[in-house]
Amino acid sequence: MGKINTSVEIAGIKLRNPVMTASGTFGYGSEFSGYMNLESIGAIVTKGLSLHPKAGNSTPRIFETPGGMLNAIGLQNVGIDAFIQDKVPFLRTINTPVIVNLYGNSLEEYGELAARIDTVPEVAGIEVNISCPNVKHGGIVFGTDPKAAAAVTSLVRKNSKKPIIVKLSPNVTDVTVIAKACVDAGADSLSLINTITGMAIDLKNHRPVLANVTGGLSGPAIKPIALRMVWQVAKAVKVPLIGIGGIMNATDALEFILAGATAIQVGTASFLNPSAAEDIAKGIEIWLSENGVKDIRELIGALKV
């Protein structure tokens, strides 16, 4: 069998394979350089960036659950200035596309961040986290309201020439409504799903385990929900999708691709195995070879229903 093609393209960003890292699980890339080859995967997605540094929530803020983990980190990050000054120099040395995840507490913050990132040549694209409360409008989460999601997408689009990926929240009644709103407002691609809101209780002390009370559930427990949402959104919009949720191995990744994802992100798996993303990329190539598939793109959306 000839050479296998594992490369895919997301909104003009060429990936050597469909494996990306999930925001918030891979630091800013350098943290994992001692554990895996950063040039073995398709793209690195950085920890969510805000306009100003953020300390995050009080501890405890991570808790292991059956089949996954809850986190209430609170989007702790160094802020855009420190990112450009301290993190970009390392990222410049890697031959792997870097996608910056960003979030704001108001529409204006999203716009300003997009404009700042637009001036950084080392950044290949922007992933917009809309699972954040709009502090100016009573705390409604941008990603749960189609108009708010569209407004954020539209402003980021206006302020940046870079490819824009909008990361969808699963905490909605119909994910396709939000997906369509974001695409209509200018999103080049969608990534889904973000974590599902959950909680854990300490029975002995009659208290929540997390200081924040609730947190985001990730890991294998959410994979069936994520797969279903990717499949639904793939039928509803015509932009490339990035599947996220409980991807622990190559089989999981390929299931998302069959459901309609062009690429996937590895998140919780990296906490268990720091080289998970590289292992999954290798596993995908082995599976394609063993099953006589010459081009991974043949599998995108090839689910027989």
C-alpha positions in Angstrom: 0.0 0.0 0.0 1.3 3.5 -0.9 1.8 6.4 1.5 -1.2 7.1 3.7 -2.6 10.7 3.8 -3.5 11.7 7.4 -3.5 15.5 6.6 -6.7 17.6 6.8 -7.5 21.2 6.5 -9.5 23.4 8.9 -10.5 26.8 7.5 -7.2 27.1 5.5 -5.0 25.7 8.4 -3.2 22.7 7.2 -2.8 19.9 9.8 -0.4 17.0 9.3 -3.0 14.8 11.0 -6.4 15.5 12.6 -5.1 15.5 16.2 -5.3 18.8 18.1 -4.9 19.4 21.8 -7.9 20.7 23.8 -7.7 24.2 25.3 -7.0 24.2 29.1 -5.4 20.7 29.1 -2.1 21.4 27.4 -0.9 24.6 28.9 0.7 26.8 26.3 2.5 23.9 24.6 5.9 24.1 26.2 4.7 22.3 29.3 4.4 19.1 27.2 7.6 19.4 25.2 9.5 17.0 27.5 6.8 14.3 27.2 6.1 14.2 23.5 7.1 15.4 20.1 5.1 18.6 19.5 5.6 18.2 15.8 3.9 14.8 15.7 0.4 16.3 16.0 -1.9 18.5 13.8 -2.2 21.6 16.0 -1.7 23.0 19.5 -4.6 24.8 21.1 -3.5 27.0 24.0 -5.1 27.6 27.3 -7.9 30.1 27.2 -6.6 33.7 27.1 -8.3 36.7 28.6 -7.4 40.4 28.2 -6.0 40.5 31.7 -4.3 37.8 33.9 -6.8 35.7 35.9 -6.1 33.7 39.0 -9.0 31.4 38.6 -11.3 29.9 41.2 -10.5 28.8 44.7 -9.4 25.2 45.4 -10.4 22.4 45.4 -11.1 22.8 41.7 -10.5 19.4 40.2 -12.2 16.1 41.1 -12.0 12.7 39.5 -15.4 11.1 38.8 -16.3 7.7 37.4 -15.4 7.9 33.7 -14.1 11.5 33.8 -13.2 14.5 35.8 -14.8 17.7 37.0 -12.9 20.9 36.8 -13.7 24.5 38.0 -10.3 26.0 37.2 -12.0 29.3 36.4 -10.1 30.0 33.2 -6.8 30.9 35.1 -4.4 32.3 32.5 -1.4 34.7 32.1 -3.3 37.3 30.0 -2.7 38.4 26.5 0.3 40.6 27.2 2.3 37.9 29.0 1.3 35.4 26.3 2.8 37.5 23.6 5.9 38.3 25.6 6.6 35.0 27.3 4.8 32.2 25.5 5.0 33.1 21.8 8.9 32.9 21.6 8.7 29.2 22.3 5.8 28.6 20.0 7.8 30.2 17.2 10.3 27.4 17.4 7.7 24.6 16.6 6.6 23.6 13.2 3.0 22.9 14.3 0.1 25.3 13.9 -0.9 27.2 17.0 -4.5 28.0 17.7 -5.2 30.5 20.4 -8.3 30.0 22.5 -9.8 33.2 23.8 -12.7 34.4 26.0 -14.2 37.6 27.3 -16.6 38.7 30.0 -18.1 41.1 27.6 -18.6 41.6 23.9 -15.9 44.3 23.9 -13.3 42.1 25.5 -13.8 39.4 22.8 -13.3 42.1 20.1 -10.2 43.6 21.7 -8.6 40.2 22.2 -9.3 39.2 18.5 -7.7 42.4 17.3 -4.6 41.8 19.5 -4.2 38.2 18.4 -4.6 39.3 14.8 -1.2 41.0 15.0 0.7 37.9 16.1 2.0 36.1 13.0 2.8 32.9 15.0 -0.9 32.3 15.6 -2.6 30.3 12.8 -6.1 30.7 14.0 -8.5 31.7 16.9 -10.8 29.4 18.9 -13.5 31.4 20.6 -14.8 30.1 23.9 -18.4 31.2 24.1 -19.1 29.2 27.3 -18.6 32.3 29.4 -21.1 34.6 31.2 -21.8 38.0 29.8 -21.2 40.1 32.9 -22.8 43.2 31.4 -26.0 41.4 30.6 -27.0 39.6 33.8 -24.5 36.7 33.4 -26.3 34.9 30.5 -23.8 32.6 28.9 -22.9 33.7 25.4 -23.0 30.1 24.1 -26.5 29.4 25.2 -28.2 32.3 23.4 -28.1 32.3 19.5 -28.1 36.1 19.3 -25.3 36.5 21.9 -23.2 33.7 20.2 -23.7 35.4 16.8 -22.7 38.8 18.2 -19.5 37.4 19.6 -18.7 35.6 16.4 -19.5 38.6 14.3 -17.2 40.9 16.3 -14.3 38.5 16.3 -14.7 38.1 12.6 -14.7 41.9 12.1 -11.6 42.3 14.2 -9.5 39.4 12.8 -8.4 38.1 9.4 -7.4 34.8 11.0 -9.5 31.6 10.7 -12.1 31.6 13.4 -13.3 28.4 15.2 -16.2 28.8 17.6 -16.3 26.3 20.5 -19.8 25.3 21.3 -21.3 24.7 24.7 -23.3 21.4 25.1 -25.4 23.0 27.9 -28.2 23.9 25.4 -31.5 22.5 24.3 -30.6 22.3 20.6 -26.9 22.7 19.6 -27.7 23.0 15.9 -29.4 26.4 16.5 -26.3 27.9 18.1 -24.1 26.2 15.4 -26.1 27.8 12.6 -26.1 31.2 14.3 -22.3 31.1 14.6 -21.7 30.0 11.0 -24.1 32.7 9.7 -22.1 35.3 11.7 -18.9 34.3 10.1 -17.4 31.2 11.9 -15.0 29.3 9.6 -15.2 26.2 11.7 -16.8 24.9 14.9 -15.3 22.8 17.7 -17.6 20.8 20.0 -18.3 20.0 22.7 -17.1 22.1 25.7 -17.6 20.5 29.1 -21.0 19.6 30.5 -21.9 21.3 33.8 -21.9 18.8 36.7 -21.2 18.6 40.4 -19.9 16.2 43.1 -20.9 16.0 46.8 -18.9 15.1 49.9 -21.5 13.0 51.8 -19.6 13.0 55.1 -19.4 16.8 55.3 -22.7 17.6 53.5 -20.8 19.9 51.2 -20.0 20.2 47.5 -16.5 18.8 46.6 -15.6 21.7 44.4 -15.2 25.2 46.0 -17.1 26.6 43.0 -20.0 24.0 43.7 -20.3 23.1 40.0 -17.7 22.4 37.4 -17.2 21.1 33.9 -17.4 17.4 33.3 -15.0 15.9 30.7 -13.6 12.5 29.8 -15.0 9.2 28.5 -18.3 9.8 30.4 -19.3 12.6 27.9 -18.2 10.9 24.7 -21.6 9.5 23.6 -23.1 13.0 24.1 -20.3 14.7 22.1 -20.5 12.1 19.3 -24.3 12.7 19.0 -23.8 16.5 18.9 -21.1 16.3 16.3 -23.3 14.1 14.1 -26.2 16.5 14.5 -24.2 19.6 13.7 -22.5 18.0 10.8 -25.9 17.6 9.2 -26.9 21.2 10.0 -23.9 23.3 8.8 -21.3 23.1 6.0 -18.1 24.2 7.8 -15.4 21.8 9.1 -16.0 20.5 12.6 -13.6 19.6 15.4 -14.8 16.8 17.7 -14.1 17.0 21.4 -15.2 14.8 24.3 -13.7 11.7 25.9 -11.2 10.9 23.2 -8.7 8.5 24.8 -7.4 6.5 21.8 -7.4 6.3 18.0 -10.7 4.4 17.9 -12.5 7.2 19.8 -10.9 9.7 17.4 -12.0 7.8 14.3 -15.5 7.5 15.6 -15.8 11.3 15.7 -14.4 11.6 12.2 -17.0 9.1 11.0 -19.7 11.2 12.7 -18.6 14.2 10.7 -15.6 15.8 12.3 -12.6 16.8 10.2 -10.3 16.9 13.2 -10.4 16.1 16.9 -9.1 17.4 20.2 -7.5 15.4 23.0 -8.1 16.8 26.5 -8.6 14.8 29.6 -6.5 11.9 28.2 -3.4 14.1 28.5 -3.8 14.2 32.3 -3.6 10.4 32.4 -0.9 10.1 29.7 1.1 13.3 28.8 1.9 11.8 25.3 -1.7 10.8 24.6 -2.1 13.2 21.6 1.0 11.8 19.9 -0.1 8.2 20.7 -3.5 8.8 19.2 -2.0 10.3 16.0 0.2 7.2 15.6 -2.7 5.0 16.3 -4.8 6.6 13.6 -2.1 6.0 11.0 -1.8 2.4 12.1 -5.5 1.8 11.9 -5.7 3.4 8.4 -2.8 1.2 7.2 -4.3 -2.0 8.7 -7.7 -1.3 7.2 -6.6 -0.3 3.7 -7.7 3.4 4.0 -5.3 5.5 1.9 -6.7 8.9 2.9 -8.3 9.8 6.2 -10.6 12.3 4.4 -12.5 9.3 3.0 -13.8 8.7 6.6 -15.1 12.2 7.3 -18.9 12.0 7.8 -18.9 8.4 6.3 -21.2 7.1 9.0 -23.8 4.7 7.6 -27.2 5.5 9.2 
